[in-house]
Every structure is written in structure tokens, then in C-alpha cells.
Amino acid sequence: MHAIRLHEFGPAENLRFEEVPDPLPAAGQVRVAVEASGVHLIDTVLRAGQGGGGPLPLPALPSIPGREVAGTVDSAGDGVDAAWVGRRVVAHLGQAGSGYARLAVVPVGSVHVLPDGLEPDAAVAMIGTGRTAVGVLDRAALTADDVVLVTAAAGGVGSLVVQAGRNAGAVVVGVAGGAEKLARVRELGATHAVDYTDPDWPERVRAALGDREVTVVLDGVGGALGRAAMDLLGVGGRLVMFGWSSGELVPFASTDLVDHGLTATWPISRHQVGRPGFLRGLETRALAEAAAGRLVPLVQRFPLDRAADAHAALETRRTTGKVVLV
């Protein structure tokens, strides 16, 4: 089969499209003929050899990146019901990776049957990015009384929570970079779309809201942008953090929370991830939301052999929604 392999940590060009031996499913595993593979920002960090700043260690080299796949089961290992063969499925591979490939082996307990009407690329978006969005939304508990500010609103998680805010009847302020992304954010149902490349963007948010204040910030960027978003919160506001694409978390002190009665939370902790069934429950719900049409993932597709281009585009903020290899 063909796969993308990394032999040396470094730039995106180090990702090579190569022929490798077909993987064989071990006991308790199925093999999936892959139609779509998810690409995550953390993949680019690990590829560069910088570590994840989180729970994922650097892989042993050579490695095949990728932690999300969708396709059709073409074989099953010992102890697996043969009825799985031929089923269209989606799965998160966890730390095992190896998703940037034509074939991938997956523990059968990690597999979800692809919901009717849900395309493989959309399913890949929901199995990882979508489960994060569901966890964020659980903690945010949005209502029609909220004014929600979403950073990176045209990104994978951001585009989903913008839709959820719209569905809840909240006022949604989507913050994104550039005219094209702002247009997509408006299409998703944001009440206001603001360009963070404008140094005065917080003032533009205040002007757009008039006498209303932001009640919830959903932030996956961190750093100075996340802090500027936090500073827009009114008294009693909630900051829900789920990422740090800027390279650092939102900087704040406990006095920032006390002075304005704010709360700051991280919805999916390492402790929760370790609970049996926790992530799978989020995955199941995310897939159901997409199958019902309540959350529609934005997907930007690249051919498998252009994985390096996908990484380069993601690193330079030239992507919209979830990046998927097909």
C-alpha cells in the first residue's frame, strides 16, 4: 500500500509518499480501506519534533502520522465478528496513529459504524474535532441569553461551535482572519464576523454589540488573541479554553477572575480522557449531530500524496474547517 511516512523531524517537506507493506489486523482488530484521513494541528507540531505540549509524545521514527480514519472494513483479526467486513466505519486511532495511509488497522472497540448519509470526510471531522466541540459545548451550556465570542471561528472546532451558538439562539461573534474566512463564518450563522488581523478588532466587537457584553468566550487560540477575547467578557462571563494554536495558553491571574466574577475552564482534561468510555461517548454524540444535520463540519480536502501541502497550509493559517486527506 501507499502511505505518508516521516523519517526525520522537521518541515512539512519531510513527509514522504511511499510504498510500505500492507498492515495485517491482529487479534481484536479490523483493517480499514481508508477513504479519508484527518489532519490535526498537533500532527504538524509532532512532525516538527517540537513535542505536543500535551499528552502526545513524539513518535518513534519512521512513523506514519494520522489519528482519524474513515472507510470500509476489508478484513478482521482473530476474535472479531466477520460481520464487520464490508461495513463502512470511522474511528479515532489514538496515540497509535498510522492514519495517513491507504490501509489502517484499528481495535474493533474504537470503530463506529458510519451513520447513513454521512460522508467519510465529514465523519473524520466529527470523530476527533467534533468530539472536542461537543465537550466544549457541554461546558459552555449556551442559551438564547448568551453573547458568544468564538476565536478561530472558521477552524474545525470554531466552525462547529458557531453553528451550535446559532442553534441555541445566542448572539454569535465569530473572530477569524481575512475576508474569505469572515464570509464563511457569516454563512455558518454568526451574527457578527470580525477580522482579528485588524489591531482594533476588540473595539469593533464592542461597536457591533452596542450595549450588550460578551457572556461566553470559546477559545482555541490562546496567547494575546485569547487574552484580548477574555478582556471582552462582562461581569460573570465564562471563558472556555480548548486549545492553544498560538503556542501558549491564555495568560491570566486569579485576580482577573476575582475582579470580574469570571470563570475559566478546560472542558476535556487528561483526567477525563482516562475515564473508560468518556471519549467514545463524545464521538457517538458528535457523529449523531452531524448525521442529523445540526452540526455540519467544514472540510478542506487534499489528496493523500499532498499531505505535505496540507501541513504547510495548516501551519500558515491558510485552511478553513477540518483538513482531510482523501
Secondary structure, DSSP 8 states (H G I E B T S, - for coil): -EEEEESSSSSGGGEEEEE-------TTEEEEEEEEEEE-HHHHHHHTTS--SSS-----SSB---SEEEEEEEEE-TTS-GGGTT-EEEEE-GGG---SBSEEEEEGGGEEE--TT--HHHHHHIIIIIHHHHHHHHHH---TT-EEEETTTTBHHHHHHHHHHHHHT-EEEEEESSHHHHHHHHHTT-SEEEETTSTTHHHHHHHHHTT--EEEEEESS-HHHHHHHHTTEEEEEEEEE---TTSS-----HHHHHHHT-EEE-SS-HHHHTSTTHHHHHHHHHHHHHHTTSS---EEEE-GGGHHHHHHHHHTT---BEEEE-
